[in-house]
Amino acid sequence: MNHQQLSEQEQIRREKLAALRQQGIDPYRGEFKPDSSAQWILDQFVQLEGSRRAVAGRIISIRGHGKASFAHLQDRTGKIQLYVKQDVLGEEAYQLFQQLDIGDLIGVSGEVFRTRRGEISIKVEKFTYLAKALTPLPEKWHGLKDVELRYRQRYLDLIANPQVKDNFIRRSQIIRAIRAFLDKRGFLEVETPMMQPIPGGAAARPFITHHNALDIPLYLRIAPELYLKRLLVGGLERVYEINRNFRNEGISTKHNPEFTMLELYQAYADYHDMMKLMEEMVAEISEEVVGSLKVEYQGVTLDFTPPWRRLSMVEAVEEVLGISVEGSDAQKLGARAKEIGVELPEDASVAAVINEVFEQKVEETLIQPTFVYDYPVEISPLARRKTDNPQLTERFEAFVYGRELANAFSELNDPIDQFQRFREQAKEREQGNEEAQAMDYDYIRALEYGMPPAGGLGIGIDRLVMLFVDAASIRDVILFPLLKPRDE
């Protein structure tokens, strides 16, 4: 920022910085080691009263009364009052303290006591500059409401809104709880490539990059699935990964192009085992993080008590259409779907009609935790066919509050069937469907060595966190969501 762009307040703060440096004080080189946090002092006051403690943080309020001043210091745990007297701190240091601005970072040490008004405080005996804030916090910064500003400058959001900080602490607790749940069930956490020569494992448009030394295109991964299942072939029978996926798609309250997924695979399991594992895991997280199996979300009480409702995709669609799917061709189903307001692509197949009806008419009605199972094979290229109905697969998706939360299969481990399905997907790619699965010959080769029957499960971590922090938008649970650039 050049000098002409500075506001009056910014100019004053820079003048204060220059004055400090003239006095031989560099407010960015202070050395200070806190031994306590604000909240810990408040919680342990009975034992700590009269002792000397050291805390560090940001000045969020300051007011002076002649030879005494009060301020509030905020650290990661909360805030505590500072009581500063000239005859305790010394005249020179007291004058320096009065030059502090809202937002400055300092370290203080002194006696823990309670004021006459009853507020637990620190009587400051010494303070150290740790960072001078050259830009003032926004007007009405406490309880900052400007959503655009909050997302673009998350650091301000975290300073101004304690609930935001609590939400991201809870996010960390949720991920830690997932790891603990899986680790004690014998799952191994692994890492698989973020850059892949062939995008696969999901229906999505990838981001494309280029490796100069090898002179080849690479794709930011849309899913880790095909690599994790290679590990099943190699004998790692229970594996999981919590990491980023990248999909070149739109941005909304439910979608961010970079998002966090849990994917896990368990040998000798099927999609029924995955349903049980998921509902038990989410219930355990709910108990640990919220303290209850019932969670308030956007004014609705969600009940995560197992077992969750189970609903077949075909039954759900038949209920909406009012006709039987079995025995109906694509033309009949499509005509009926259009009658109830479903938009369909040209020449939609039976599977495409079922999928569109479900997505446009059923999904939003699934408020309480629900497993929707048995999806058409055409839209499930990596799932095992049902023995009694080969047109359907052993696949489910979990829905909560009308949103997809998870996707799971009994994994397809037949290399010949998998090759045929990849070929069908390859035809779709040739016809312009950028989201279709590319042919992956090495994955077929891996299956030819023999992959044990397995269940696989993918859960969107961001969407799961949304439920447990009552966030309406995915941007509220991603520290730095992608936003449309703006002119600076």
Secondary structure, 3 states (H helix, E strand, C coil): CCHHHCCHHHHHHHHHHHHHHHCCCCCCCCCCCCCCCHHHHHHCHHHHCCCEEEEEEEEEEEEEECCEEEEEEECCCCEEEEEEEHHHHCHHHHHHHHCCCCCCEEEEEEEEEECCCCCEEEEEEEEEEEECCCCCCCCCCCCCCCHHHHHHCHHHHHHHCHHHHHHHHHHHHHHHHHHHHHHCCCCEECCCCCEECCCCCCCCCCCEEEECCCCEEEEECCCCHHHHHHHHHCCCCEEEEEEEEECCCCCCCCCCCEEEEEEEEEECCCHHHHHHHHHHHHHHHHHHHCCCCEEEECCEEEECCCCCEEEEHHHHHHHHHCCCCCCCCHHHHHHHHHHCCCCCCCCCCHHHHHHHHHHHHHHHHCCCCEEEEEEEHHHCCCECECCCCCCEEEEEEEEECCEEEEEEEEECCCHHHHHHHHHHHHHHHHCCCCCCCCCCHHHHHHHHCCCCCEEEEEEEHHHHHHHHHCCCCHHHCCCCCCCCCCCC
